[in-house]
């Protein structure tokens, strides 16, 4: 059941070039976004919700063309929910390089008229935040009441406080990390290799060949999906159950977990863009605000003026609570305002998307303290 | 514990905190003490709390609460970050007593520790009568108490001596929150210490 009802996406067009961290320039770009609630006269009640690897601008509500298309974080947005639309104006945006309407690899390259494909630049968390800032300007929002996100979205919420310290009053950094570990990058690279070595990838220019690297994308998603769940949760949900009750001593789908992962892989490969997947994982890998400060995270975060809520989940082994505590302790070192909750949840990294009452209560309590 | 006692304990601690000082409150609960130190004393406060419900209440109170387990020490907190590290009515619930005291004086210049005195005369009376004490400062039954360590002022001071901790100040209160000047280990229900290295 949706809290905000029917929603419609909007499109903002930006004609000023965007300088990218990787050295390239996007001559012009579009961002697709949705909003929920009403921007107050002082424009002081806006919250930016940043999405994770496979997310997009459709955060909450149903779209008119497909009522089954419920926003990916609908359970936390709406009247009386933690992101209370009676109080806040919520903005969801599809990131650059995405495949849900904002300018990305499948968009036409103005230089050639053909899809960008492999030529679409590798974008970073910093680039996304710069593009979000253009959207904030477009909406007349000088400063966000809060930036917020889970996983890669949490990194954007954090980066906002570093790139534009005066434009963020609060940041909710959920199931995030100050940088990926070697193991995290390793998983991402296996996912990328699955895509890059798919014969249908065609060096990223598969659009022109009328094919899509479905096998690679499917494998990438299956691998990723394993890292989003917890061992306990998989054991409870699937265990070693067989679909037919007995082993066939072959390589067809036998165990329930195989069936589940293949279904998830197929579903994802059917709708997602392989070039986008490559770029989202690269944005994750490159995120490291301490890099320019000799690895000193406290110094890197010192310029933030926002107050923070950091949340981690007990069974998240992808970005474990230990990683969130690194962020928290850097902020404590700096004397910055930060609260940290470590939520007991069985759902691994994906916990941030779940309707876990205590988790939502913490977010709700934090947001209620924000003065508009 | 009663509100009156809680205030007596907090009054002392508040009087030791100067404006602008950084305070870490271990086992901060809903952040009542920190809120007071921030609002009345202009302190910069952080709290550590393990229980979900207390963390939620502290967030609702606008406190910089960090969820964590004191038994695991204060890993992540840098050396000498705080002017005062407070452990109010919590030491008796901590298993690793020496470690937490050592950690408090690693991250802070001063440790402020309050605890119920097991040798308070009413507690002695209870034991003499054959029952474990239940009082204002020891409000639990033996079977549901979170307290793990039962100790007295003398016991605590001998541990301080063993650990080379310097007692900078000691205040002792009876179960009505009044200051106890004489025979503190007999007449005192709650002790509040300022410790340094």
Interface residues (C-beta under 8 A of the other chain):
Chain A: X309 X325 X326 X328 X329 X332 X333 X335 X337 X338 X339 X340 X341 X342 X344 X358 X361 X362 X365 X366 X368 X369
Chain B: X22 X44 X46 X52 X55 X56 X58 X59 X60 X62 X63 X64 X65 X66 X67 X68 X76 X77 X78 X81
